Amino acid sequence: MAEKMKGFGEVLVQLIDKLAGKETDLELHFKDLTLEVAGLKAKLNGSVVLDVVYVLERK
């Protein structure tokens, strides 16, 4: 499971990087997402909106 989350995280970072500077919203929807932390499990349904607005600094 940790392997899958690492892959998902890497894909998400690449996607956000491509959207940088375009003032884009990225909306993630999930259903029956199970998170396990320190032996506790939580099942989630919903969505998250990421407002992607950042620019590279000039040097």
Secondary structure as UniProt FT lines:
FT   HELIX           2..19
FT   TURN            20..21
FT   STRAND          24..37
FT   TURN            38..39
FT   STRAND          40..52
//
